[in-house]
């Protein structure tokens, strides 16, 4: 049979033909993709004609069609439904992909042609998007080593290949250790505090592992677990927390500590080779932040009041507990204090958050009101897994927008966390539409029971759908700017804004309905929830900032400093103590050995992006509230001036176009109780 990646898909919206794809197709498709793109780049680099935008820049943007198709599908597969075969292939491909990228990025002939177009850009008849593309390509090539001497390029290639392999191993180790550390419960009495749906999901997880009659609590990506807020059994809470915190640092085949040390050392060495003082300096030079100093200024302003607030919150929790609390106790007693002070029981809200209603009458409903989007499930289109559902997205006038794929449930073959990926990236140059996927990790109940979400899972749903909207509605000419291809410290901004609609009265009233009685979430609970939005912000800000500052600490090291670090735990303790966030009861949201964002997930020296983007988010929420809220006029403005431009414009310029000014930090400080 013909390899399905070697020609464009004939399915609607170029949806990959998942029913025809096997694990055996990926390797040959990558081989063909590498060869095709290298031949295309060779033709560009050796073109005897004077470099022009069309024969150099546009030609480069058109290159690599096979490789693009297989990469989108393969890396979604390895993240959401990996197999032994795809795991092995990913490890094999990691250095090859790095070498392939370097072969293009470091080609002196191609770089000379790009620079020629760049130097003559004022004299060429370029559109604003074309000019910005030329400037971005040259800036990124220069920052990535295209101007280095040949000997330095050899070392750079070695470093890039080794780092890609280490990051892939880190991710595979983490998934394996996370699965291995899932907490097995023998007696249902230990699950006291969980509702029937959560207990059924734990029983189903055990059944899938061949542990009939028992219960399995699978771990989530961050430190701790959502069930810690409800479980009354202190011993079980402690088992879950200890399992979570021990990932990647237990010795054995899945220990990530040596990988962390080597990744930090090699990144520091590479940064210095490229002319930067540290990896953090290298990364931020290509983001809106510009320098590590700008990041440090923001995080340093937030850390002291966050730690102060967390300590005050701990004192209140200990008053209720009547004893010193541990990290595993925090969520449990937080809910007790929330109930006492604000009359809010978040666990009691789960029956009102049935997943299908949240999706149809919440997530989709808000997108319809704001942007005029319509969603229709396409049962005739096959996803990559039986749980992956495909929806066609159209505009209010019936015009095509793209396909949205939802993969809601956790499984052992899926990495932790929640994310959005493109499966097909829109570009008018290539003629491709857009297909995006959201992956979440909600425990799956038995087939005859409803999927009830926690408040945090509802928030995550709206957040990740914000990324999906960005990917769906962006309309650009060139693939480099497609969808969420924006600066990393800007990419979280649209998704954070989308969270606001979760509790918007018109939206909440439409989806928060009891799955059995049909009653709406009582207004008393809604009012109490809104009144308590600033509650526990000391903890939430501190755990996040601890992770962001830990990420910066690893990547602020010079190569000599990185070489001197030999103990991961000691380094963590020193880094957190230096900023006053070494709180035993408030563990960092991600510790180094399971910090996938920074050691395998593309947020290296960039985990600050969430709070950096939240400055824009909080300022934007203020704008919506001041301008009528959830209206099509507001949605159309946000879509046209921010979401719709993808990466085709400087993001802060796009923000100023939307807001009329730069963002102010005060709304963020007020939101998090740090003013």
N, C-alpha and C positions, 0 to 999 in steps of 0.2 A: 504494500500500500504506500501511497505517496505521503511523505512527512507533512502533517497538517500545518506546520509553521513556514513551509517554503513558499507558500503563496498566500495572498490576502484572503481573509475569511469572507465567505459569501453570505453569512448569516446577517440578520438585521443589526445595524450599527457596528458591523464588523466584530460582533461578539466572538471571542475565540471558540472554536468548535470542540468544546470540552468532551463531548461524547466520543470524539475520535482520537483524543490525545491520550497516550500512554507514557509511562515513565521512560520507555525506550526511545521516545521521540526527542527528548530534550538534548541529549548529548550530540547527536548528528545535526540538530538544528543550530546549536551553538557553533559547531564547527563550520557549518555553511554560513552562518551569520558573521563570524569573524572574517572568513575569507572574502565574503562579499564586500563588507565595509572597508577592509584594507585595500582591496582593489579599487574601490571608489575613491578613497582618499589618495591613493597613488596617482590616479588620473587627475585629480585636482592639483596635487603638488607638482606634477610634471607638465601641466598644461602650458604650452608655449605662449599663449595669449596673455596680455596684460591682466593682472588680477582685477576683477570687478566684483561687485556684490553678488551678481548672479552666478558667475563661474567659480566663485570661491566660497562665499558665505552661504548662499542659498543651496549650492551644491553640497556643502558639508551638512546642512540641515536635512537634506533629502536622504543622506546616506544612512546605511544600517537598518533598512526596513526589517529584514529577517531577524536580526539581533534584537531589535526593539520588541518585535512580537513575542519572541520566545522569552526574553527577560521579564516582561510584564507578567506572563503566565507562570513562569518557573518560580520567581521569587514570591509571588503570592502563594503558590503551592507549598514552598518550603516553610512559609510562615504559618499557614492556616491548616495544612493537611499533609505534613511531611511523611515520608516513608524512608526505610533504610536506603533505598536506591537514590532518592533525591538528596538525602543527607550526604551520602558518599559523593555524589556528583557535585554538590555545592562546595564541599571541601576541595575537590579537584579543580573546580572552576575558579575559585577565589583568586589564586595567583594569576590565572590566565586572563581573567577579566581585568585585573589591575594592569597586566602587561599590555593588553589590547588598548586600554585607555591611554596608557603612556605612549604607545606607538603612534597614536594620533596627536595627543597633546604636546608631545616633545619633538615632533617632526620639525626640523628647522626650516624645511622648504614650505610646509604649510603655514608655519608661524610667520615666515617672511611675507607670504601672500596676504595673510590676515592683517599684518601691520601695514602693508602697502595700502590696502583699502581703508584702514583706520586713519592713516596719515592724510588721505585725500577725501575724507568723509565730508568736509565742508564744501568741496567742489562737486561732489556727486549728488545726483538727484534722489536722495534717500527719504523715505517716510520716517516719521518719528520712531516707529517700531524698528525699522531697519537700522537706523543710526544707533539706537540703544543696544540692539543686538551686536553690532560691530564693537561697540565700546565694552560690552560685557564679555564677549569672547576673548578680546585681547587682554583685558584686565585679568580674567580668570587664567588664561594661558600663562601670562607673565607671573602671576602669583603662584602658579603650580609648577614653575620651573622651566618653561619653554626657552628662557634666555640663558640657562645655565651652560657652563662648559661641558664638553662631552664626558669627561671623567666623572663630573658631578651627576650627570644624567644617569650614568651607569649605577651609581650608588642610590640615586633616587628611585630608580626602577626596582632595585633590590628591596629597598625599604617599603615601597608601596605593595610589592608582592607579598612580603612577609606579613605586613600589617593586615592585609586582606585575609590571609589565612588565619591569623590569630583571632581576628574579630569573628570569623565564621565559627572557629572552634569554641570561642566563648559562648556564642549563642546556642550551639548544640549541647555543650556541657550544661548550660543553664536549664534548657528544656528537660534534659535527662534527669538532672538532680531535682528539679521541681516535681516531675512525675514521681520520682522515687520517694520524695518526702511527703507526698500526700498523706494526710492523717487518717488512719483507719480507726473506726469506733465500733466496738462490739455491742454495747448496750445502748439502746435508744434513749434511755433515761439520761445519758450524758448530753443529749442534744436538747435538753429542756431549754426553752426560750426561743427556739426556732419554730417557725410556723410549719404547717403540714406540707406546704409546697417545698420548702427548703429541705425538710427531712426526706421527702420523696425523691428529690434530686440527689441527695447523698446516697440513698439506697440504690438509685439508678446508676450512679457512678460506680458503686461497689459491684453491682451486677455486671456492668460492662468489663470489670476487671476479674470477673470470676469469683467474686467474694459474696455470694448469695447470703442473705440474712445479716449482713453487716452494713456499715455506712462509711463512705469515703468523702472527706472534705478535701477537694483539690485546692492547691495554693494559687493565689493571684500574684501579679507581678510585683506589686509594691510590698513594703514591710507590713505585716499584719494581715488582716482578713476582714471582709464586711461582717462575717458572723460573730466577730468578737463583740459587737455592740449588743448582741442578743443572748448569747450563751450564758447561762447562769453558773455552769460548772467551771470553777476557777482552774482546776487542773487541766481541763480540755483547752481552755483559753490559752493557758501557758504552753501546752504542747503545740498548738497552732502557731503561736508567736515564735517559739524557739525553732520550729521547723522552717518557718519563713526566713528568720534571720541567719540560719546556718547554711543556706544555699550557697554552693560554690566554695565553701571553706571547711569541708569536713575531711580533706585528704582523699586519696583515691583518684580514679580516672576522671571524675567530673569536678575536681577542684580548680577554681579559676584564679587563685592568687598569683601564681607565677605568670599567668597570661596577663593579668592586670599590670604587673611590674614590667613585663617586657613591652607591652603596648605603650605604656607611659614613656619608657626609655626611647623606643623607636620613634614615637611621635615627636618627642623633644629633639632628637637628633635630626629628623627630617625638617623640622621648623628652622633649625639653625642652618642647615644646608640651603634652605630657601631664603635665608636672610632675615629671619624673624627671631626675636629673643626667646620665644616659647611657642608651643602649639596653640595656646590661647591667643597669642598675638597673631599668629597665622590665620586662625579661624575668624576672629572678629574683624580682621582687615577685609574680609569678603562679606560682611553682614552690615546691617544698618547701625549696629553699635560702634563699629570702627576700631575700637581699642579695648583691651582688657580693663583699662582704667575706667572707661565709661560704665562697664558692667559692674566693676567693684564699687563705683560710686552709688549705683542704685541698690545693689545688694547690701552694701554697708549701711545705707540709710535705713533699710528695712529690718535688718537682723536684730539690733538691740531692742527696739520696742516689741518685736515679735517674741523674743525670748522672755522679756519682762511679762508680756501678756500670758505666755504659756505657763510661767511659774505661778502667776495669780490663779490661772485656771486649775492648776494642779492642787493648789491649796484648797480650792472649793471642792474639787473631787474627793480629796482626802477627808474633808469635813463630812461628806455624805457617806463615804466608805468606812469612816471611823478607823482608818489605818493608812499606812504608807502604801501608795499604789505603784504597781509595776507597769511596764509598757503594755502588757497583755490586758491590763485592767482599764486602760484609759477610755477606750471606746464604750465599754460597758457602763462605766460610771458617768461618762459624758451624757449618755442617753437618760440616765436617772436624774442628773441635774437639769437637763433640757426639759424633762417632763415636770420637774418640780418648779422651775423658774418660768417656763414658757408654756407649760401644759401641752407639750409636743411629744408624741410617741411615734418615732419614725417607723418602727417595726409594724405598728398598727396600720400604717399607710399602704403596706405591700398589697393587700387585697384590692386596692384601688388602682394599682399600677400593673394591669395585665398587659403583657408585651404587645399583643396585636393591636389593642386599643391605643397604647402609647405610640406605636408606629403609625397607624392609619389616622387616628383622631388627634394625635399630638404632633409628632414630627412632620408628617406629610401635611397635616392641616395648617400648621404655622407657615410652611413653605408655600402653600397655596394662597393664603391670605397676603403674605408679604411679597411674593414674586409671581403669583399667578401660575405656579407649576401644578401639574396634574400627574398622578402616579397610577399606573395600571399594571397589575401583576401579569407576567407573560409565562403561563404554565407550559407553553409550547417551547420555551427556550431553556436549555439545560445549563445548570451551573457546574462548578468543578467538584461539588460535594452535594449529597442529597439535602443537606441543611441550607445550602446556598440558594436563595430565592432571587428571581430576576424580575425587575420592574421597569416598564417603559415610562420615560419622563417626557412630557410635552408641555409646551407653553399654553397659556389661556386661549390663544387663537388656534391651537391645534398643531403648531409648528413643532418639529422634532427638537428635542434637547439631548437625549442620550439614554443610556441604560444605567440603572442603579441595582447593584447586587448586595444583598444583605446576608451575612453569615453570623448568626446570633450566638450560637452555643459553644461552650468550651468542650474540648476533647484532648486526649493525650497527645495527639499529633499537631496540636495548635499551640504556638507560643503564647505566653501570657500577655495581658494588656488588651488594648483596643486601638484600632488604627484604620486608616483609609489608604487604599492603593488604587492607582489607575490600572485598568486592564487594557484600555485603548485610550491613547492620548490625542485630544483634538488638535487639529492643525489644518488651516485652509491650504497651506502649501502642499501637504501630503494628501489632502482630501479626506482625512480620517475624522470620524465623529468622536464621541466620548463615552467610555464605559468605566464606571468606578465601583469599588467594592468597599463596604464597611465590614470589618471584623470586630466582634465583641466576644466576651468570654462569660456568658451567663450560664449557670448550671442548668442542665436540661432535665426537666421532670419526665416521668413516664408519659406515654402517648395520650393517656386518657385524662391528664391533669393540665391545668393552665400554667403558663409561665408567668410568674409574678416577680416583678422587679423591685429591687430596693431603691430608695431615693437616690443613692449614689449611682446606681446603674441607669436610672432615668437621665440623670445629669450627663453621664458618659454617652448615652445614646444621642442626646441633642448635640453634645460636643462633637462627636465623630461625624454626625450628619452635617455639621457646619463645614467640615473638610470636604465631604462629598458634594455639597452645594458649590463650593469653590471650584472643584474639579468639573462639575456638570455645566455650570453657566459661563465659565471663562471662554472667551472667543478670541483666539489669537491666530496669527499667520504662521508663526514659526514654532516647531516642536520644543525648542529650548525654553519657551515661555508658557507652555501648556499648563492649564489647571493650577495646581499648587506648586509649580516650579518658581517659587519666589524665595527671597532671602529667608534663611532658616529662622531667624529671630522675628520674622513677620508672619510665618505660615500658621502659627497658632491663633492669630488675631481673629480671623473670620469664624473659626470654630468656637472660640470663647464667646464671641458676640451671640452666636446662635443659642448658647445656653440660656440667655435671658428669656426666651420665649417659653421655656419649660414651666415657669411659674406665672407667666402673663395671664391675667384673669380669664380672658376669652379662650385661651388655649387650654389652660388647666381644667376649666369647667367642661371642656369638650372631651377630654380623655380620662380624667381621674374619676372613674366610675367603678363601683364595687363589682367584681366579676360574678358574684352570685346574686346579689339583691338588685343591682342596677342603680343603687343609690349613689349620688354624687359625693365626692369627698366633702365632709361637713365644712361649712364656712368657718366654723370655730377653729378647726385644725389648720385651714388655709391661713387664717389671720395669725394664728400662733406661729406657724412655720415662717411666714414673712417677717414677723416680729423678731424671730430668732436667727435671722440670716447672718448676723454678725457673731453669733455664738460659736465658741471653740475656734475662733480665728487665730488665736495665739498658737495653738497646736498645729493647725493646718498650714499656717504661714511658716512656722518654725521647721516642720518636717520637710517642707518643700525647699526652703532656703538652705537647710543643712545639705540637701542633695545638690543643689545648684552650686553652693560654695565648695563642696567636696569635689565636684566636677572641675571647677575652676582651679582648685588647689593642685590636683593631679596635672593639669595642663598648663599651669603657670611655671612649672619647673624647667630650668635649663637642662641640657643633656647631662652635665656634670651632677646637678642636683638629683635628677631622676636616677642616675646610676647609683647614687648613695642610698636610695630607699630600698630596704630589704624586707620590711615588715608591713604588710598591708594594714593590719589592725592598728598598729602603732601610728602609722601615718594618718589614718582616719581620725583617731582620737586627738592627735595634735592639731590637725586642720580644723576640727570642729571646736576644740577648746579655744583656739585662737580667735574665733568669732563669737564665742559665748553660746554656742549651740550644742554643747556636749551634755545634753539632758538625757539621763538614763531612761526616763519614762517617756521620752519623745524621740524614738529612734529616727534617724534620717530616712526619708521616704524610700530611698534606694541605697543600700550599702554597695561598696565597690564590686564585690564578687557576683552580685545580681543586678548591677546597674546597666541593664541592656541598652538604655538610651545612649550612654556615653561610651561603652566599650564594644558595642556591636550594632547599635541602631541609628547611627548617623547624627547624634546630638552631642558628639565629643566637643568639649569646651563650649557647648551651646545649650545646655539644659536651662540656663538662665532665660532662654527664649520665652518660656511660658509666662514669667512675671514681666519680662520686657514687653511682650505682646499684650499683657493684661493692662498696661498703662493705656494703650490705645483702646482696648476693649472697654474699660471702665469709662473712659471719656466718650466713647461711642454710645454706650448705654445711656449716659446722661443726655446725649444729643437726641436719641430716640424718645426718651421720656419728655424732653422739652418740646418735641415737634410732633406729638400726636401718636407716638408708639407704633403699633402694628397696623400700618396702612400700606396700600400698594404704592402710593407716591414715595413714601420713605423707602420701601423695599426696592423700587425701581432706581432710586438715587444710589442706594448702597450697591446694587447689582451693577449699574452702569459705570460707577466711578471707582469701585474697589474689586468686587468679585469678578466682574466681567473682563477686567484687563489682564487677569492672570499675572504673569511675570513680565509683561511687555512694557512696564513703566517702573521707574524708581518707586518703591512702595511708600516711602514717606511723602513723595510728591503726590502720589495717588491719595494718600490720607488727607493731605492738605486740600486737595481738590474736593474731597467729600466733606470734610469738616469745616473748611474755611480758615483753618489755622493749624498749628502744631498741637499735639496732644498735651494735656496738662496732667501732672501726676496726682493732683489732689483728689480726684474721684477714686483712684485706687487706694490711697491712704485711708480715706473715709470708709471704703468698702471693707477693708481688712482691719479696721480699728487701730490704725497706726498713726493717725493724725496727731 
